[in-house]
């Protein structure tokens, strides 16, 4: 119906009820969900970038502080900063992970369908369908891997902070004066779970997830080629 309404040249110049209905249907079922998905993805990515930068600065201050100040002062400041960052990350994970799962599942399904069509596993003849997929699919692909990449950067920066903290804890354990501060930091970081963003705990975002996603898509395409 949408293809006929847009691409046939013999309909009158004024908009008919059928054309208006089709345009409204297309906008409400295709354009509006796409806009909402893009806006949410951009918001989620911006939050991930913000958290990554905060964790990076936290790790840098941790390293510089040990050179210019005592370990006890560094320990107190780090515990206060990391507690706030960790609480914020947990709030983001608990409030947005379900929405992220919905977007990822939708985008995965879209990508699999597109590859199946490109490989001519399923026939298609609609010009409107081709234009729609040519416009929407790159956006979905970018959204999916953008979310996965920047969410994995949060985990990577958190691991860098923990690695720097382990070095400081080792240095503090060499002296009786700083041993207590090092032990406090060890107990503190042990009580905090690693910051890992996920899609409602169905899968965690990491560099391995990006490789696994690419491998899954390639395997799916090879399977379709063998079935032809």
N, C-alpha and C positions, 0 to 999 in steps of 0.2 A: 504493500500500500504506500509506504513512504517513498519507495523508488518510483512508483507511478506518479505520485504527487509532485515530485521534484524534477524528474528528468523527461517527462513527456511534454512535448511542445504544443499540444493541441488543447490545452485547458484555457479557460477564459482569463483575462487579465485580472479581474477582481478575485479576491480570495474567497473560495467557497468554504462551506462549513466543514467539508471533508478535509480540505487542506489545512484549515486552522486546527482541527482536531489532531491531525497527524503531526503538525508542528508542535502542538502542546504535548502530545504523547512522547515525541522524541526528546523534547526539552526536559520533561519531568523524569523520564526513565534513563536517559543517556547523559545529557549535558549537566544537569543538576547534581547527580551522584558523582560525576567526574570532577566537578568544581569542588564539592565537599571533600572528596578524597585528596585532591591536590592541596587544598588549604590545610587539611589535617596533617598530611605528609610533611609539608613545609614547616608547620608548627612543631611537629615531633623532631624533625631534623634540626631545627634551630635550638630546641632544648638539648639535644644530644651534643651539638657544637658548644653550647654554653657550659654544659657539665664537663666536657672534655677539656675546655680551656681552664676551668676552675681547678680540676684535678691536676692539670699540668703545672699551674701556678703553685698549687699546694705542694707538689713534689719539689719544685724549684726552691721554694721558701724553706722546705725541710732540709735540703742539702746546704743552702747558703747559711741557714741559721746555725747549723752545727759548727760552721767555721768561724762565725762572728759572735756567737753567744753560747751560753752553757746548755748542756743537754736537757737540764730540768726546765729551763725557760722554753726551749724548743718543744719539749714534750707537752707542756701545758697548752701552748698555742696550737700545736698540731691536733691534739685531742679535741679542742674546741672547734677548730675549723672542719676537721674531717667528720665530726658528729653532725654538723649542720649539712654538709654536702651529702653524707650518707642518708640522712633523713629525707632530704629533698629527692634524691634518686629513688628511694623506696616509695615515696608518694607518687612520683611519675610512673613507676612500674605498676603500682596497684591501680592507678586510675586510667591508664592509657593502654595497657597491654592487650585488653580484649579488643579494642578498636584496631590496634595494630594487627592482631590476628585476622580480623575480618578483611582488612585491606590486603594483607599478604596472600590470603587464600584466594581472594578475588583476582588479584594480579597474576598469581600462579596459574589459575584456571584460564585466564585470558591469554597468557603466553602459550600455554599448551595448545589451546584452540587455534591460535594464529599459526603456530608451527605446523599443525596438522593441515591447515588450509593451504599454507605456502607449499607444502610437499604434495598437495593435491590428493590428500587422503580423503578429504571431504570436498565435494563439488560446490561451487558457488557461482552465481550468475548476477546477483544484484549489484548494481553500480553503487547504490547508497551504502550497502554493506561494506564494499571495498574501501570507499572513502572514509567511512566511520572507523574501520579497523586501522587504516593507514594513519589516522590522526590520533586515535586513542591508545593504540598499542605501544608506541614509543614512550608516551607519557606514563603508562602503567609500568613499563620496563624500568624507566628511570626512577620512578617512585619506589618500586620494590627494592632495587639495589641501592638506592640512596638511603633508605631507612636502614637496611641491613649494614651498610658500610659505616655510617655515622654512629649507629648504636654499638657496633663492634669497637669503634674508637673509644667509647666510654670505658668499656671493659679493659682495653689495652692501657689506657692512661691510669686506671685504677691499679693494674698490675705493676706499672712503673712506680707508683707511689709506694706500694707494698714492698717492692724490691729495694727502693731507697731506704725505707724504714728498717728493713732487715739488716742493712749495712750499718745503720746507726745503732741498732740494738746490739750488734756484735761489738762495735767499738765501745759502747757503754758497759758491756759485760767485762771488759778488760780492766776496769778500775772499780775499786770498792766505793768510791765517791759517787760514781754515776750508775752503779749496778741497779740501784733501786728504781731510778727513772727508766732505765731500759726494760726492767721487768714490768713496770706499769704500762709502757707502750706495747710490750708483747701481749699482755693480757687484754689490753684494749683492742688491738687489731684482731686478735683471735676471736673476740666477742662480736665482731662485725663481719657479716657475710660479704663475699666479693660482690662488687657492683656489676651485675650482669643484666642487661635488658633482654626481655624475651617477648614472645607473642603468646601471652597468657600461659606461660610455662610449657607450651606445646613444643617450641624449639627456642634455643637461645641464640642471640645474635653474636657472631664471632667471625673471624677471618675464615675459619673452617666452614661456617655456614655458607659464605659466599662461594667457596669452592664446591661444596656439596650441591648447591643450587645449580651452578653451571654444569656440573657433572650429571645431575638429574635431567636437565633439559637436553643435553647432548645424547644421553642414553635413550630418552623418550623419542628423539628424532630418529636415531638409528633403528629403534624398534619399529617405528612407523614405516621406515624404508624397507625393512625386511618383510613387513606384512603386505606391502604392495604387490 
